[in-house]
Amino acid sequence: MDTTAQNDMGETEKVSEVDATYTKDGAELNLSAHKSYTVFTEDEMENPVPATTAEVNGVTLTYRDAHYRFVPDDYEKSDEEKQQEKNGELVISYYGSDEVEDKMFQSVLWEQDGVTYLISGFDTGLDAQTMFDMAAELVK
């Protein structure tokens, strides 16, 4: 499938992406891979959510465990939520929820040979080491 990214300047870049389901130890996760974007500046690529990293065969794996709050379209953020977003402690999403719903998003991301890979899922119950082990199975 094709996906299009847009940077803060309005420039776009279209790349092909492959998505699959990855199942390990009863957890079902998404696996995606696409040509690494070149349209974003380093500042735009910065992610405020704290990360843990590991090295596998010279490739840096980045794990994040992010708190997502799915909210209705008319939801108004509190000052506390705004501060939590700024600190990388919360991601508020306005996509398709009729009520406020909190979920944890676990992911491990890496780039290899010009391709960006992501293994991710909501409320997987998997820790960083387990996610790193899953990614290590795919790193050459």
C-alpha positions as CSV (number, residue, x, y, z in Angstrom):
1,M,0.0,0.0,0.0
2,D,1.2,3.5,-0.6
3,T,1.5,6.1,2.2
4,T,2.1,9.8,1.9
5,A,4.0,11.9,4.5
6,Q,3.8,15.7,4.8
7,N,6.4,17.8,6.6
8,D,5.8,21.1,8.4
9,M,6.6,23.0,5.1
10,G,3.8,21.2,3.2
11,E,6.2,19.1,1.2
12,T,5.0,15.5,0.6
13,E,6.7,12.2,0.0
14,K,5.0,9.0,-1.2
15,V,6.4,5.6,-0.3
16,S,5.2,2.1,-0.6
17,E,4.6,0.4,2.8
18,V,4.1,-3.3,3.7
19,D,1.9,-4.1,6.7
20,A,1.6,-7.5,8.3
21,T,0.4,-9.1,11.5
22,Y,3.1,-10.5,13.8
23,T,2.1,-13.0,16.5
24,K,4.4,-14.0,19.3
25,D,3.7,-15.6,22.6
26,G,-0.1,-14.9,22.3
27,A,0.4,-11.1,21.5
28,E,-0.8,-9.9,18.2
29,L,1.2,-6.9,16.8
30,N,1.5,-5.0,13.6
31,L,4.6,-5.1,11.5
32,S,5.2,-2.3,9.0
33,A,8.1,-1.6,6.7
34,H,8.6,1.3,4.3
35,K,11.4,3.2,2.6
36,S,12.7,5.7,5.1
37,Y,11.3,9.2,4.6
38,T,13.6,11.9,3.5
39,V,11.1,14.8,3.6
40,F,11.3,15.4,7.4
41,T,13.9,17.5,9.2
42,E,15.6,16.2,12.2
43,D,13.4,18.4,14.5
44,E,10.3,16.9,12.8
45,M,11.5,13.4,13.4
46,E,12.0,14.1,17.2
47,N,9.7,12.1,19.4
48,P,9.0,13.4,22.9
49,V,8.0,10.0,24.2
50,P,10.9,8.6,26.3
51,A,12.8,5.7,24.6
52,T,14.9,2.7,25.5
53,T,17.5,1.6,22.9
54,A,19.4,-1.6,22.2
55,E,21.9,-2.6,19.6
56,V,21.5,-5.8,17.4
57,N,24.1,-6.5,14.8
58,G,25.0,-2.8,14.6
59,V,21.4,-1.7,14.2
60,T,19.8,0.6,16.9
61,L,16.4,-0.6,18.1
62,T,14.2,2.0,19.8
63,Y,11.4,0.9,22.2
64,R,8.7,3.2,23.4
65,D,5.8,2.5,25.7
66,A,3.4,5.5,25.1
67,H,0.1,6.4,26.9
68,Y,-2.6,7.1,24.3
69,R,-5.9,8.7,25.2
70,F,-8.6,8.3,22.5
71,V,-11.2,11.1,22.7
72,P,-14.4,12.3,21.0
73,D,-14.1,15.1,18.4
74,D,-15.4,17.7,20.8
75,Y,-13.0,16.8,23.6
76,E,-11.2,19.7,25.3
77,K,-7.8,19.0,26.7
78,S,-7.1,20.0,30.3
79,D,-4.0,22.1,31.2
80,E,-2.6,18.9,32.8
81,E,-3.1,16.9,29.6
82,K,-1.4,19.7,27.6
83,Q,1.6,19.5,29.9
84,Q,1.7,15.7,29.8
85,E,1.7,15.9,25.9
86,K,4.5,18.4,26.0
87,N,6.5,16.1,28.3
88,G,5.9,13.1,26.1
89,E,3.8,11.4,28.8
90,L,0.5,11.4,26.8
91,V,-0.7,11.3,23.2
92,I,-4.2,12.5,22.6
93,S,-5.9,11.1,19.6
94,Y,-9.2,12.4,18.1
95,Y,-9.8,9.5,15.8
96,G,-13.2,7.7,16.0
97,S,-13.9,7.4,19.8
98,D,-17.3,8.2,21.3
99,E,-15.8,8.2,24.8
100,V,-12.5,8.7,26.5
101,E,-10.4,5.5,26.3
102,D,-6.8,5.0,27.6
103,K,-4.5,2.5,26.0
104,M,-0.7,1.8,26.2
105,F,1.1,1.6,22.8
106,Q,4.2,-0.5,22.8
107,S,6.5,-0.2,19.8
108,V,10.0,-1.0,18.6
109,L,11.4,1.0,15.6
110,W,14.6,0.6,13.6
111,E,16.1,1.6,10.3
112,Q,18.2,-0.7,8.2
113,D,19.4,-0.3,4.6
114,G,17.2,2.7,4.0
115,V,14.0,0.9,5.3
116,T,12.2,1.8,8.5
117,Y,10.6,-1.0,10.4
118,L,8.0,-0.8,13.2
119,I,6.6,-3.6,15.4
120,S,3.7,-2.2,17.5
121,G,0.5,-2.8,19.3
122,F,-1.9,-1.5,21.9
123,D,-2.0,-3.0,25.4
124,T,0.3,-5.9,24.4
125,G,1.6,-6.5,27.9
126,L,5.1,-6.9,26.4
127,D,8.2,-5.3,27.9
128,A,11.1,-3.7,26.2
129,Q,13.3,-6.8,26.2
130,T,10.6,-9.0,24.7
131,M,10.0,-6.4,22.0
132,F,13.7,-6.2,21.3
133,D,13.9,-10.0,21.0
134,M,11.1,-9.9,18.5
135,A,12.8,-7.3,16.4
136,A,16.2,-9.1,16.7
137,E,14.6,-12.0,14.8
138,L,14.0,-9.7,11.9
139,V,17.3,-7.8,11.9
140,K,19.8,-9.3,9.5
